[in-house]
Amino acid sequence: MQKNTKRVLIALNLKGVDTPGLVSLQRAIVKGLTGNTNFTAADIAKLPVSTADMLLQATNLENTHTTRKANKSASLTAQEQDYATTVMNTITDTAAFVESFANRKAAGDLDVASQIITSLGFQLKKEYVSHQRTFEVVSAYNGQMHLRTKSVGSRAAYLWQWSEDGGKTWSFPIVTVGSEVIITGLKNGVNYSFRFAVVLPVIQGKPTIPANSEQLVWSDMVNEISKHTGIEKK
């Protein structure tokens, strides 16, 4: 009997994404592909739409949207809709290519496939995130990111950080008592990386704390793009 290999799937959630959100997402995909060590030049050449054409499509949509703010003619409205459809089709086709590529390259390693997919800013289907990971982005919309991880106890403190450059530099930690946080004021269209660390409480009285135990142990990163609009995942 043939054995089925588990796959990581992409959740596009394009329904309800406005024009600026589509432009930002398409450009973020191109940015994610640029210098990405998971993809060789030969791999990128197999994309259903070249990165140059992706950028041109995004620019056409953005320019038409900007012009239409001052001129809401029927022809410009139809043109914006056509350009938006083109961009959505490109994102959909690219997502299908990346999903197949990531799972084939990972050869059943779900973490590797997930890393490849999220490095381009795509979201994972919730069933993979919820059942395979202990750290997830619950929702990402309008400059807000809802992060959640598995609780390790009611009195534990959690330190959260975000990065705009793939983890080269990190924000000052945000501290919560509780295993989730909503970070606001983020930029739309940016592929953010997030991580967390846990500080466990000590017992009252005369706690025994080993030297060097103050060194934080940071989680693996998760990546997500904040869109201009979106629906919170349940």
Long-range contacts (C-beta under 8 A, 24 or more apart in sequence): 5-103, 5-107, 5-108, 6-108, 6-110, 7-99, 7-103, 7-113, 8-99, 8-102, 8-103, 8-106, 8-110, 8-113, 8-114, 8-117, 8-124, 8-125, 8-128, 9-99, 9-124, 9-125, 9-127, 9-128, 10-95, 10-98, 10-99, 10-117, 10-122, 10-123, 10-124, 10-125, 11-122, 11-123, 11-124, 11-125, 11-126, 12-91, 12-92, 12-95, 12-122, 12-123, 13-123, 13-230, 13-231, 14-88, 14-91, 14-92, 15-231, 16-229, 16-230, 16-231, 17-227, 17-228, 17-229, 17-230, 18-228, 18-229, 19-61, 19-62, 19-65, 19-80, 19-84, 20-62, 20-65, 20-188, 20-189, 20-228, 21-188, 21-189, 21-227, 21-228, 21-229, 21-230, 22-58, 22-61, 22-84, 22-87, 22-88, 22-91, 23-58, 23-61, 23-62, 23-65, 23-87, 23-189, 24-188, 24-189, 24-225, 24-227, 24-228, 25-91, 25-121, 25-189, 25-225, 25-227, 26-54, 26-55, 26-57, 26-58, 26-87, 26-90, 26-91, 27-54, 27-55, 27-58, 27-189, 28-120, 28-121, 28-189, 28-190, 28-191, 28-225, 29-54, 29-91, 29-94, 29-120, 29-121, 29-122, 30-54, 30-55, 31-191, 32-119, 32-120, 32-121, 32-191, 33-120, 36-119, 36-120, 38-102, 38-105, 38-115, 38-116, 38-119, 39-101, 43-101, 46-97, 47-94, 47-97, 48-90, 48-93, 48-94, 48-96, 48-97, 49-90, 49-93, 49-94, 53-90, 54-90, 54-94, 57-83, 57-86, 57-87, 57-90, 58-87, 61-86, 61-87, 95-122, 98-122, 118-222, 118-223, 118-224, 119-223, 120-191, 121-191, 121-223, 121-224, 121-225, 123-224, 126-233, 133-222, 135-194, 135-196, 135-219, 135-220, 135-222, 136-222, 137-194, 137-222, 137-224, 138-180, 138-232, 138-233, 139-230, 139-231, 139-232, 139-233, 140-224, 140-225, 140-226, 140-227, 140-230, 141-226, 141-227, 141-228, 141-229, 141-230, 141-231, 141-232, 142-188, 142-226, 142-227, 142-228, 142-229, 142-230, 143-184, 143-185, 143-186, 143-187, 143-188, 143-226, 144-182, 144-183, 144-184, 144-186, 144-226, 145-182, 145-183, 145-186, 145-192, 145-194, 145-224, 145-226, 146-180, 146-181, 146-182, 146-232, 147-180, 147-181, 147-182, 147-183, 147-194, 147-196, 147-222, 148-179, 148-180, 149-179, 149-180, 149-196, 149-219, 150-179, 151-178, 151-179, 152-179, 152-198, 152-200, 153-200, 153-201, 155-201, 156-198, 156-199, 156-200, 156-201, 157-198, 157-199, 157-201, 158-196, 158-197, 158-198, 158-199, 159-196, 159-197, 159-198, 159-199, 159-216, 160-194, 160-195, 160-196, 161-194, 161-195, 161-196, 161-218, 162-186, 162-192, 162-193, 162-194, 163-192, 163-193, 163-194, 163-195, 163-221, 164-190, 164-192, 164-193, 166-191, 166-193, 167-193, 167-195, 167-221, 170-195, 173-197, 186-226, 187-226, 188-226, 188-227, 188-228, 189-225, 189-226, 189-227, 189-228, 190-225, 190-226, 191-223, 191-224, 191-225, 192-223, 192-224, 192-225, 192-226, 193-221, 193-222, 193-223, 194-221, 194-222, 194-223, 194-224, 195-219, 195-220, 195-221, 195-222
